[in-house]
């Protein structure tokens, strides 16, 4: 990279750190740290939700699929996100917000101890936290590959640099730092991505050359589903993402909780859905048409970086790299904040009596320590990502497959239709869903992505429905919670600090 590129990249990191320091002044307790104190504007929440949903894997693993298979990457990887988030705008986003306002919770899992029981809460908390370590590790590995192509920096050093910068700003500033840097990253990434599209269009003959461009692409490149990405794979992926992007990814539930009202949460979800419908097509266009410009790339994971290096002028290369960094740092920082909220609000109170009555300062310190520990562990795992199938292997075979068993009891537990479903249905569906993944992936040693993703999802969903129907567990608390989060928004609960013990959940009123 030329010196203007280094200036652009260095300036990006400095801005991220300054945002973290500014946000530090807005954080006084765990409610501010984990949910922004319920004061986040809907448009900022929506952009943050969108930016937190995907990472540099778009420019590495997904770009490789776009280069090798074509537009199918948009059809199976991103259209499901738009559909899932759009459905969630009406079904789940308002409920997450009411849950925070009416019960003063600061963690998406905090309500589970009363909705089901403590055992269910802890099972989902521990397994979900472990899963997120691998998920974020895949993001570090992706951005390290990009940094290696652009600068020659080793993969481990790239992971370390990105992780440390992210650690600093998200640890000191909490959710406000996450959301504000998400917005800054959205702007930076927007300029970089549009520049890349314009330059790519120019090299393939400009807008007038688009008509003949598709005939110059490899066979099957314009097919919506091709190769291992079949209709059954797409179906399973859509259902997984319906749960994942509406709260299964805890950091995304936090975005809805952080707005000041249920209608605002709904608007933020609609904005995110629209962005998922449009923006991935812009990001992936250069990789889809790359076979015309660079037909013999040895490692398709490097296609986006190589195109940027070869097509963009000095200065824009550094900005493009900063844009790639932005996605990873957005997702990783928001995941770290969500995991810290679960550890501080759900896990620590269950395993340590003193953790049930943390003061404002002590709770905030615990949150920051947990954030540091999570990012550190995920960086260590990222350095060994090749042992888990690389970034795409982790994202599709591990995260997508295991997400269903973890998120099904949590999301369906919010809906009145499932108010009689108790801890028995939740725990059996969770345990058997995870067990089925282990059997398919490691006992059968299956390489079928559809089977790997669909089996845990179908197992968990079917068992949750059947066990709940056959062995209902009626509960007045479950009735209260599902009714409260599904109610009207005419009357709001008085704003107050999050209750460290969660006791307010039993006696909250609207």
C-alpha positions in Angstrom: 0.0 0.0 0.0 1.1 3.6 -0.7 1.4 6.2 2.1 -2.1 7.7 1.4 -3.5 4.2 2.1 -1.7 4.0 5.4 -2.9 7.5 6.4 -6.5 6.5 5.6 -6.2 3.2 7.6 -4.5 4.9 10.5 -7.0 7.7 10.6 -9.8 5.2 10.7 -8.4 3.5 13.8 -7.8 6.8 15.5 -11.5 7.9 14.9 -12.7 4.5 16.3 -10.7 5.1 19.5 -11.9 8.7 19.9 -15.5 7.5 19.6 -14.8 5.0 22.3 -13.4 7.6 24.6 -16.3 10.0 24.0 -18.9 7.2 24.7 -17.1 6.5 27.9 -18.7 9.6 29.4 -22.2 8.4 28.7 -21.8 5.1 30.6 -22.6 5.2 34.3 -24.0 1.8 35.0 -24.7 -1.6 33.4 -27.9 -0.4 31.8 -26.0 2.3 29.9 -23.2 -0.2 29.1 -25.5 -3.0 27.7 -28.6 -1.2 26.4 -27.6 2.4 26.0 -29.9 3.4 28.8 -32.9 3.0 26.4 -32.0 6.3 24.7 -30.8 5.2 21.3 -32.5 6.7 18.2 -34.3 4.2 16.0 -32.2 5.0 12.9 -28.9 4.5 14.8 -30.2 1.3 16.2 -31.2 0.1 12.7 -27.9 0.9 11.1 -26.1 -0.7 14.1 -28.3 -3.8 13.8 -27.3 -4.0 10.1 -23.6 -3.4 10.6 -23.5 -5.9 13.5 -25.0 -8.6 11.3 -22.0 -9.4 9.1 -18.3 -8.9 9.0 -15.1 -9.1 6.9 -16.2 -12.6 6.1 -18.3 -10.9 3.4 -15.0 -9.9 1.7 -13.3 -13.2 2.3 -15.5 -16.3 2.6 -18.6 -14.9 0.9 -16.5 -13.2 -1.8 -14.9 -16.5 -2.5 -18.4 -18.1 -3.0 -19.4 -15.1 -5.2 -16.3 -15.6 -7.4 -16.7 -19.4 -7.7 -20.5 -19.7 -7.9 -21.9 -16.2 -8.7 -25.2 -14.6 -7.6 -26.2 -17.5 -5.4 -24.3 -16.0 -2.6 -26.8 -13.1 -2.5 -29.8 -15.5 -2.8 -28.9 -17.9 0.0 -26.8 -15.7 2.3 -28.4 -12.3 2.3 -32.0 -12.5 1.1 -32.7 -14.7 4.1 -31.4 -11.9 6.4 -33.7 -9.3 4.8 -36.7 -11.7 5.1 -35.9 -12.7 8.7 -35.3 -9.1 9.9 -38.5 -7.9 8.1 -40.6 -10.6 9.8 -38.9 -9.8 13.1 -39.9 -6.2 12.8 -43.4 -7.1 13.6 -43.0 -10.3 15.6 -39.9 -9.9 17.8 -38.4 -6.4 17.8 -41.2 -4.7 19.7 -41.2 -7.5 22.3 -37.5 -7.2 23.0 -38.1 -3.5 23.6 -41.1 -4.0 25.9 -39.1 -6.6 27.8 -36.4 -4.1 28.6 -38.7 -1.2 29.5 -41.2 -3.2 31.6 -38.8 -5.5 33.4 -35.6 -3.4 33.3 -33.5 -6.3 32.0 -30.1 -5.6 30.5 -29.4 -9.0 29.0 -31.5 -10.8 26.4 -31.3 -14.0 28.5 -32.2 -12.3 31.8 -35.9 -13.1 31.5 -35.4 -16.8 31.0 -34.9 -17.7 34.6 -38.5 -16.6 35.3 -40.0 -17.6 31.9 -38.6 -21.2 32.3 -36.1 -21.7 35.1 -32.5 -21.0 36.1 -31.3 -24.3 34.5 -32.7 -23.3 31.1 -31.2 -19.8 31.4 -27.8 -21.2 32.3 -27.8 -23.9 29.6 -28.5 -21.3 26.9 -26.1 -18.8 28.4 -23.1 -21.1 28.6 -23.6 -22.8 25.2 -24.3 -19.5 23.5 -21.3 -17.8 25.0 -19.1 -20.7 23.8 -20.6 -20.6 20.3 -19.9 -16.9 20.1 -16.2 -17.4 20.8 -16.0 -19.4 17.6 -18.2 -17.0 15.7 -16.1 -14.0 16.5 -12.9 -16.0 15.9 -14.1 -16.5 12.3 -14.3 -12.7 11.9 -10.8 -12.1 13.2 -9.5 -14.8 10.9 -11.3 -13.2 7.9 -9.9 -9.7 8.5 -6.4 -11.1 9.1 -6.5 -12.7 5.6 -7.3 -9.3 4.1 -4.6 -7.5 6.0 -2.1 -10.1 4.9 -3.0 -9.6 1.2 -2.8 -5.8 1.5 0.2 -5.4 3.7 2.0 -8.8 4.0 1.4 -8.7 7.8 1.2 -12.3 9.2 -2.3 -13.7 10.0 -1.6 -13.8 13.8 -0.3 -10.2 13.9 -3.4 -9.1 11.9 -5.7 -10.8 14.4 -3.8 -9.1 17.3 -4.0 -5.6 15.8 -7.7 -5.7 15.0 -8.6 -7.4 18.2 -6.7 -4.9 20.4 -8.2 -1.8 18.7 -11.7 -3.3 19.0 -11.1 -4.2 22.6 -10.1 -0.7 23.6 -13.1 1.2 22.2 -15.8 -1.3 23.0 -14.6 -1.9 26.5 -14.5 1.7 27.5 -17.7 2.9 25.7 -20.1 -0.1 25.8 -23.1 -0.2 23.5 -23.0 3.5 22.8 -19.4 3.1 21.4 -20.6 0.1 19.4 -23.5 1.9 17.8 -21.7 5.1 17.1 -18.7 3.3 15.5 -21.2 1.2 13.6 -22.6 4.4 12.1 -19.1 5.8 11.3 -18.1 2.4 9.8 -21.3 2.4 7.7 -20.3 5.8 6.2 -16.7 4.7 5.6 -17.6 1.4 4.2 -20.3 3.0 1.9 -17.7 5.3 0.3 -15.2 2.4 -0.1 -17.8 0.0 -1.5 -19.3 2.4 -4.0 -15.8 3.4 -5.2 -15.1 -0.3 -5.8 -18.3 -0.8 -7.8 -17.6 2.3 -9.9 -14.1 1.2 -10.7 -15.2 -2.4 -11.4 -18.0 -1.2 -13.8 -15.5 1.0 -15.6 -13.2 -2.1 -16.3 -16.0 -4.2 -17.6 -17.3 -1.6 -20.1 -19.3 0.8 -18.0 -23.1 0.7 -17.4 -23.6 0.0 -21.2 -21.5 -3.1 -20.9 -23.7 -4.7 -18.2 -26.0 -6.3 -20.9 -23.2 -8.4 -22.4 -21.4 -8.9 -19.1 -23.6 -11.8 -17.9 -22.8 -13.8 -21.0 -19.1 -13.5 -20.3 -19.4 -15.0 -16.8 -18.8 -18.7 -16.2 -21.6 -21.2 -16.7 -24.1 -21.2 -13.8 -22.9 -17.9 -12.5 -26.3 -16.3 -12.8 -28.2 -19.2 -11.4 -29.9 -18.4 -8.0 -29.1 -21.8 -6.5 -26.1 -23.9 -7.7 -23.5 -26.3 -6.4 -24.0 -27.2 -2.8 -26.4 -24.3 -2.3 -29.7 -26.1 -3.0 -33.3 -25.3 -2.3 -33.3 -27.4 0.8 -30.1 -25.6 2.0 -31.8 -22.3 1.4 -35.0 -23.3 3.3 -33.0 -24.4 6.3 -30.9 -21.3 6.2 -33.9 -19.0 6.1 -35.4 -20.6 9.2 -32.0 -20.5 11.0 -31.7 -16.8 10.2 -35.2 -16.1 11.3 -34.2 -17.1 14.8 -30.6 -15.8 14.7 -31.3 -12.3 13.4 -34.2 -11.7 15.7 -32.4 -12.4 19.0 -30.5 -15.6 18.6 -27.6 -13.4 18.1 -27.9 -11.6 21.4 -26.2 -8.4 20.2 -29.0 -7.9 17.7 -31.7 -8.2 20.4 -29.7 -5.5 22.3 -30.3 -3.1 19.4 -34.0 -3.4 19.8 -33.8 -3.2 23.6 -31.8 0.0 23.3 -34.5 2.1 21.6 -37.0 4.1 23.7 -40.2 2.4 22.5 -41.6 -0.6 20.7 -42.5 1.4 17.6 -39.0 2.7 17.4 -37.6 -0.9 17.7 -39.9 -1.9 14.8 -38.7 1.0 12.7 -35.1 0.1 13.3 -35.8 -3.5 12.2 -37.4 -2.3 9.0 -34.4 -0.1 8.2 -32.1 -3.0 8.8 -34.1 -5.3 6.6 -34.1 -2.8 3.7 -30.3 -2.4 4.0 -29.9 -6.2 3.9 -32.0 -6.2 0.8 -29.9 -3.6 -1.0 -26.4 -3.3 0.4 -25.0 -6.8 0.1 -25.7 -6.6 -3.7 -23.4 -3.6 -3.8 -20.7 -5.2 -1.7 -20.7 -8.5 -3.7 -21.0 -7.1 -7.2 -17.2 -6.8 -7.8 -16.6 -10.4 -6.6 -19.4 -11.8 -8.8 -18.0 -10.2 -12.0 -14.3 -10.8 -11.0 -14.0 -14.0 -13.2 -14.2 -11.6 -16.2 -11.3 -9.5 -14.9 -9.2 -12.0 -13.0 -10.1 -15.5 -14.3 -7.3 -17.5 -12.6 -7.1 -16.5 -9.0 -5.5 -19.4 -7.0 -7.2 -18.5 -3.7 -10.7 -17.1 -4.2 -10.7 -15.9 -0.6 -8.3 -13.2 -1.8 -10.4 -12.0 -4.7 -11.8 -8.8 -3.2 -8.5 -7.7 -1.8 -6.6 -8.4 -5.0 -9.2 -6.4 -7.0 -8.9 -3.5 -4.7 -5.1 -3.5 -4.9 -5.2 -3.7 -8.7 -8.1 -1.4 -9.6 -8.2 1.3 -7.0 -6.0 4.4 -6.8 -3.8 5.2 -3.8 -5.8 6.3 -0.8 -8.9 4.4 -1.8 -7.1 1.1 -1.2 -6.6 2.1 2.5 -10.1 3.3 2.7 -11.4 0.0 1.3 -9.3 -1.9 3.8 -10.7 0.3 6.6 -14.2 -0.5 5.3 -13.5 -4.2 5.5 -12.1 -3.8 9.0 -15.3 -1.9 9.9 -17.6 -4.8 9.4 -15.5 -7.1 11.6 -15.0 -4.6 14.3 -18.8 -3.8 14.3 -19.8 -7.4 14.8 -17.1 -8.4 17.2 -17.5 -5.4 19.5 -21.3 -5.9 19.6 -20.9 -9.6 20.3 -18.4 -8.9 23.0 -20.9 -6.5 24.7 -23.7 -9.0 24.4 -21.6 -11.8 25.9 -20.5 -9.6 28.7 -24.2 -8.8 29.5 -25.0 -12.5 29.7 -22.0 -13.2 31.9 -22.6 -10.3 34.3 -26.4 -10.5 34.4 -27.1 -14.2 34.0 -24.1 -16.4 34.7 -22.3 -14.7 37.6 -25.5 -14.2 39.7 -26.2 -17.9 39.3 -22.8 -19.2 40.3 -21.8 -16.6 42.9 -24.0 -15.2 45.6 -22.1 -11.9 45.7 -22.8 -11.5 42.0 -26.5 -11.0 42.7 -26.0 -7.6 44.3 -23.3 -5.9 42.3 -23.2 -2.1 42.8 -23.2 0.3 39.8 -19.4 0.6 39.8 -18.6 -3.0 40.5 -21.1 -4.2 37.9 -19.6 -1.9 35.3 -16.1 -3.1 36.1 -17.3 -6.7 35.8 -18.8 -5.9 32.4 -15.5 -4.5 31.1 -13.4 -7.3 32.5 -15.7 -9.8 30.8 -15.5 -7.9 27.5 -11.7 -8.0 27.6 -11.7 -11.8 28.4 -14.1 -12.6 25.6 -12.2 -10.8 22.9 -8.9 -12.2 24.1 -10.2 -15.8 24.0 -11.8 -15.3 20.6 -8.4 -14.0 19.2 -6.6 -17.1 20.5 -9.2 -19.3 18.8 -8.9 -17.3 15.6 -5.2 -18.1 15.4 -6.3 -21.8 15.1 -9.3 -21.2 12.8 -7.8 -23.5 10.1 -8.5 -26.4 12.4 -12.2 -25.6 12.3 -12.7 -25.4 8.5 -11.6 -21.7 8.2 -14.0 -18.7 8.4 -16.7 -20.1 6.1 -16.6 -23.5 7.8 -17.1 -21.9 11.2 -19.9 -19.6 10.0 -22.0 -22.2 8.1 -21.2 -25.5 9.6 -20.9 -24.5 13.3 -22.6 -21.2 14.0 -25.6 -21.7 11.6 -26.1 -25.3 12.7 -26.0 -24.7 16.5 -27.9 -21.4 16.5 -31.3 -23.1 16.2 -31.1 -25.1 19.5 -29.9 -22.1 21.4 -32.4 -19.5 20.0 -35.6 -21.5 19.6 -36.6 -21.6 23.3 -35.5 -18.0 23.8 -37.5 -16.5 20.8 -40.6 -18.7 21.0 -40.7 -18.1 24.8 -41.7 -14.5 24.1 -44.8 -15.4 22.1 -48.3 -15.9 23.7 -49.0 -19.0 21.6 -46.2 -20.8 23.5 -47.0 -19.6 27.0 -47.7 -23.1 28.2 -44.4 -24.4 26.9 -42.1 -24.8 29.9 -38.5 -25.7 30.9 -39.0 -29.4 29.9 -39.6 -28.5 26.3 -36.8 -25.9 26.3 -34.1 -28.1 27.8 -35.0 -31.2 25.8 -35.1 -29.3 22.5 -31.8 -27.6 23.4 -29.9 -30.7 24.4 -31.2 -33.0 21.6 -30.6 -30.3 19.0 -27.0 -29.9 20.0 -26.5 -33.7 20.3 -27.9 -34.2 16.7 -25.3 -31.7 15.5 -22.5 -33.7 17.1 -23.8 -36.9 15.6 -24.1 -35.5 12.1 -20.9 -33.5 12.1 -18.5 -35.6 14.1 -19.9 -39.2 14.3 -21.3 -39.5 10.8 -18.5 -37.1 9.6 -21.0 -35.6 7.1 -19.8 -32.9 4.7 -23.3 -32.2 3.5 -24.0 -28.6 4.5 -27.7 -28.9 4.2 -27.8 -31.9 6.5 -25.4 -30.2 9.0 -27.5 -27.1 9.3 -31.0 -28.6 9.0 -30.7 -31.6 11.4 -30.1 -29.6 14.7 -32.7 -27.0 13.6 -35.4 -29.5 12.8 -34.6 -31.7 15.8 -34.8 -28.8 18.2 -37.9 -27.1 16.7 -39.8 -30.4 16.5 -39.0 -31.5 20.0 -39.9 -28.0 21.4 -43.3 -28.1 19.8 -44.1 -31.8 20.6 -42.8 -31.8 24.2 -44.6 -28.6 24.9 -47.9 -29.9 23.5 -47.7 -33.3 25.3 -46.3 -32.1 28.6 -47.5 -28.5 29.0 -46.3 -26.5 32.0 -48.7 -23.7 32.7 -47.3 -20.8 34.7 -48.7 -17.5 35.8 -45.3 -15.9 35.4 -45.1 -17.1 31.8 -48.6 -15.8 31.1 -47.6 -12.5 32.7 -44.4 -12.1 30.6 -45.8 -13.1 27.3 -48.8 -10.9 27.8 -46.8 -7.9 28.9 -44.3 -8.0 26.0 -47.2 -8.4 23.5 -49.3 -5.6 24.9 -49.9 -2.0 23.8 -47.4 0.8 24.1 -49.8 3.5 25.4 -48.5 3.3 28.9 -44.8 3.0 29.6 -43.1 1.7 32.7 -41.2 4.4 34.6 -37.5 4.5 33.6 -35.2 3.3 36.2 -31.9 1.5 36.7 -31.6 -2.1 35.7 -32.3 -4.4 38.6 -29.1 -6.4 39.3 -31.0 -9.4 40.7 -33.7 -9.5 38.2 -36.3 -9.6 41.0 -38.3 -6.8 39.3 -39.3 -9.4 36.7 -41.6 -11.1 39.1 -43.5 -8.0 40.1 -43.2 -5.6 37.2 -46.2 -3.7 36.0 -47.0 -1.8 32.9 
